[in-house]
Amino acid sequence: RKKFVAVDHVNFDIYKGETFSLVGESGSGKTTIGRAITRINPTSAGEIYFKGKKINGKISKELDREVIKSCQMIFQDPMNCLDPVIRVGKQIMEMLLEHEDMDKKQAYDEAVKLLKVVGIPDPEIRMSSYPHQLSGGMCQRVMIAIALACKPKLLLADEPTTALDVTIQAQILGLLKSIRDQFGTSIIIVTHDLGVVATLAQRIAVFYGGKVVEEAATRAIFKNPTHPYTKGLI
């Protein structure tokens, strides 16, 4: 039985307050990278370092908790990731109660603040809403609020604008930029659409067949792409 390697010989760095984008076709391995960094998927080889500490493989419980708090992921489809039978406010509070030293009243107040940060109107009312009562764009904002609950140092956004109309896409991207600028959060955006990251990412790595085939500053990628696949994307 032949072993399949989803991602091979990938090497890149993310800097504080930077937006970095992994761009490539579906199935190229972009999401696998994000899930490996957040320890959702185990790695069979290689090394992942966060703030100088190796975080893949077997690590201490203390470091594992630090990674959970510091490296958060916004998933691709909020309607499938949010629990349909739990109110969105409680889903945000669960993150705070698990990882922060808060009682329920403090967690509630903080969850309301987070909904305000991500631009949801009437946050006190929306705290009691179920996911199906919110639009796709609002559900995505709730996902971002959950990811921001523990004030992460690194935020991985996996196709954050998929299935959203153009105006809502722009709002979500503007929100990510605001979060980066306000909190100094490093962001990795996973997408197949170069247009999504054209004005947001400082650097882009182009993924193809489980490998990075081109990496450069965003301006350089658009001005002088060197790989045929990159040219095709543009």
C-alpha positions as CSV (number, residue, x, y, z in Angstrom):
1,R,0.0,0.0,0.0
2,K,1.6,3.2,-1.2
3,K,1.8,6.1,1.4
4,F,0.4,9.4,0.2
5,V,2.1,12.6,1.3
6,A,-0.4,15.5,1.3
7,V,2.2,18.2,1.9
8,D,5.9,17.9,1.1
9,H,9.0,20.1,1.5
10,V,7.1,23.2,2.6
11,N,9.0,25.9,4.5
12,F,7.9,29.4,5.3
13,D,8.0,31.9,8.2
14,I,5.2,34.2,9.5
15,Y,6.1,37.5,11.3
16,K,4.3,39.4,14.0
17,G,1.5,41.6,12.6
18,E,1.9,40.2,9.1
19,T,-0.7,38.9,6.7
20,F,0.6,35.9,4.7
21,S,-1.4,34.0,2.1
22,L,-1.3,30.4,1.0
23,V,-2.9,30.4,-2.5
24,G,-3.6,27.3,-4.6
25,E,-6.2,25.0,-6.1
26,S,-8.5,22.8,-4.1
27,G,-6.7,19.7,-2.8
28,S,-3.2,21.3,-3.0
29,G,-2.6,21.0,0.7
30,K,-3.3,24.5,2.0
31,T,-5.9,23.6,4.6
32,T,-3.7,20.7,5.7
33,I,-1.0,23.2,6.6
34,G,-3.4,25.2,8.7
35,R,-4.7,22.2,10.5
36,A,-1.2,21.0,11.3
37,I,-0.2,24.4,12.8
38,T,-3.3,24.3,15.0
39,R,-2.7,20.7,15.9
40,I,-6.0,19.5,14.5
41,N,-4.2,17.1,12.1
42,P,-1.1,15.3,13.3
43,T,2.1,15.5,11.2
44,S,4.1,12.5,10.2
45,A,7.4,14.4,9.7
46,G,8.9,17.9,9.7
47,E,8.9,20.6,12.3
48,I,6.5,23.4,13.2
49,Y,7.8,26.2,15.5
50,F,5.7,28.8,17.3
51,K,7.7,31.6,19.1
52,G,10.8,29.4,19.0
53,K,9.1,26.3,20.5
54,K,8.4,23.1,18.5
55,I,4.6,22.5,18.6
56,N,4.0,19.4,16.4
57,G,4.4,15.9,17.7
58,K,4.2,15.1,21.4
59,I,4.4,18.2,23.5
60,S,3.6,19.1,27.2
61,K,0.0,19.9,28.3
62,E,1.1,23.4,29.1
63,L,2.4,24.1,25.6
64,D,-0.6,22.4,24.1
65,R,-2.9,24.8,25.9
66,E,-0.7,27.7,24.9
67,V,-1.0,26.7,21.2
68,I,-4.8,26.3,21.5
69,K,-5.1,29.8,22.9
70,S,-2.5,31.5,20.6
71,C,-3.2,29.8,17.3
72,Q,-6.8,29.9,16.2
73,M,-8.5,28.9,12.9
74,I,-11.5,30.4,11.1
75,F,-13.0,27.5,9.2
76,Q,-14.3,27.5,5.7
77,D,-18.0,26.9,6.2
78,P,-19.4,28.6,9.3
79,M,-22.9,27.1,8.9
80,N,-21.3,23.6,9.3
81,C,-18.8,24.6,12.0
82,L,-21.2,26.3,14.4
83,D,-23.4,24.0,16.5
84,P,-27.0,24.4,15.1
85,V,-28.7,23.7,18.4
86,I,-26.6,26.0,20.7
87,R,-27.1,29.8,20.8
88,V,-24.1,31.7,19.3
89,G,-23.5,33.6,22.5
90,K,-23.0,30.4,24.4
91,Q,-20.6,29.1,21.7
92,I,-18.4,32.1,22.2
93,M,-18.7,31.9,26.0
94,E,-17.6,28.2,25.9
95,M,-14.2,29.3,24.5
96,L,-13.8,31.9,27.2
97,L,-14.9,29.7,30.1
98,E,-12.5,26.9,29.0
99,H,-9.4,28.9,28.4
100,E,-9.7,32.1,30.4
101,D,-10.2,32.7,34.1
102,M,-13.7,34.0,33.9
103,D,-17.1,33.3,35.5
104,K,-20.3,33.2,33.4
105,K,-21.1,36.9,33.8
106,Q,-17.6,37.9,32.8
107,A,-17.7,35.5,29.8
108,Y,-21.1,36.9,28.7
109,D,-19.9,40.5,28.8
110,E,-16.7,39.6,26.9
111,A,-18.7,37.7,24.3
112,V,-20.9,40.8,23.7
113,K,-17.8,42.9,23.3
114,L,-16.4,40.4,20.8
115,L,-19.6,40.6,18.7
116,K,-19.2,44.3,18.7
117,V,-15.6,44.0,17.6
118,V,-16.6,41.9,14.6
119,G,-19.3,44.3,13.6
120,I,-22.5,42.5,14.5
121,P,-25.4,44.9,15.3
122,D,-27.4,44.6,18.4
123,P,-24.9,42.1,20.0
124,E,-27.0,41.6,23.2
125,I,-29.9,40.4,21.1
126,R,-27.7,38.3,18.8
127,M,-26.2,36.5,21.8
128,S,-29.5,34.5,22.0
129,S,-29.7,33.7,18.3
130,Y,-29.2,30.3,16.7
131,P,-26.9,30.0,13.7
132,H,-29.8,29.4,11.3
133,Q,-31.3,32.8,12.3
134,L,-28.1,34.6,11.0
135,S,-27.0,35.3,7.5
136,G,-23.8,33.6,6.1
137,G,-21.8,36.8,6.6
138,M,-23.0,37.1,10.2
139,C,-22.2,33.5,10.9
140,Q,-18.7,34.1,9.6
141,R,-18.3,37.0,12.0
142,V,-19.4,34.8,14.8
143,M,-16.7,32.3,13.8
144,I,-14.2,35.2,13.9
145,A,-15.4,36.2,17.3
146,I,-14.9,32.7,18.6
147,A,-11.4,32.6,17.1
148,L,-10.6,36.0,18.8
149,A,-11.9,35.0,22.2
150,C,-8.5,34.1,23.6
151,K,-6.6,37.0,21.9
152,P,-4.6,34.7,19.6
153,K,-1.2,35.7,18.3
154,L,-1.8,33.8,15.0
155,L,-5.1,33.6,13.1
156,L,-5.6,31.1,10.3
157,A,-8.4,32.0,8.0
158,D,-9.4,29.1,5.7
159,E,-11.3,30.4,2.7
160,P,-13.0,33.1,4.9
161,T,-15.0,34.6,2.1
162,T,-16.3,31.4,0.4
163,A,-20.0,31.5,-0.5
164,L,-20.3,35.2,0.5
165,D,-21.3,37.9,-2.0
166,V,-18.8,40.5,-3.1
167,T,-19.9,43.2,-0.7
168,I,-19.8,40.9,2.4
169,Q,-16.4,39.5,1.2
170,A,-15.0,43.0,1.3
171,Q,-16.4,43.6,4.8
172,I,-14.9,40.3,6.1
173,L,-11.5,41.2,4.6
174,G,-11.7,44.7,6.0
175,L,-12.5,43.2,9.4
176,L,-9.4,40.9,9.2
177,K,-7.2,43.9,8.3
178,S,-8.7,45.8,11.2
179,I,-7.9,42.9,13.6
180,R,-4.4,42.7,12.4
181,D,-3.8,46.5,12.8
182,Q,-5.6,46.8,16.1
183,F,-4.2,43.7,17.9
184,G,-0.9,43.0,16.0
185,T,-2.2,39.6,15.1
186,S,-0.4,37.6,12.5
187,I,-2.8,36.2,9.9
188,I,-2.5,33.3,7.4
189,I,-5.2,33.5,4.7
190,V,-5.9,30.2,2.8
191,T,-7.6,30.8,-0.5
192,H,-7.7,29.9,-4.2
193,D,-8.5,33.5,-5.2
194,L,-5.6,35.9,-5.6
195,G,-8.0,38.8,-5.8
196,V,-9.1,38.1,-2.2
197,V,-5.6,38.8,-0.9
198,A,-4.3,41.3,-3.4
199,T,-4.6,44.3,-1.1
200,L,-4.5,42.4,2.3
201,A,-1.5,40.1,2.2
202,Q,2.1,41.3,2.4
203,R,3.5,38.0,1.1
204,I,2.0,35.1,-0.9
205,A,3.1,31.5,-1.2
206,V,1.6,29.6,-4.2
207,F,0.7,26.0,-3.5
208,Y,0.5,23.3,-6.2
209,G,0.4,19.6,-5.7
210,G,1.4,19.8,-2.0
211,K,4.4,22.0,-2.6
212,V,5.1,25.7,-2.6
213,V,6.1,26.5,-6.2
214,E,6.5,30.2,-5.7
215,E,6.8,32.6,-2.8
216,A,7.3,36.4,-3.0
217,A,6.0,39.8,-1.9
218,T,2.4,40.3,-3.1
219,R,3.5,43.1,-5.5
220,A,6.2,40.9,-7.0
221,I,3.8,38.0,-7.5
222,F,1.4,40.2,-9.5
223,K,4.1,42.1,-11.4
224,N,6.4,39.2,-12.3
225,P,4.9,35.7,-11.7
226,T,7.4,33.0,-12.5
227,H,5.4,29.8,-12.3
228,P,2.9,28.8,-15.0
229,Y,0.2,28.0,-12.3
230,T,0.6,31.5,-10.8
231,K,0.2,33.0,-14.2
232,G,-2.9,31.0,-14.6
233,L,-4.4,32.2,-11.3
234,I,-3.7,35.8,-12.2
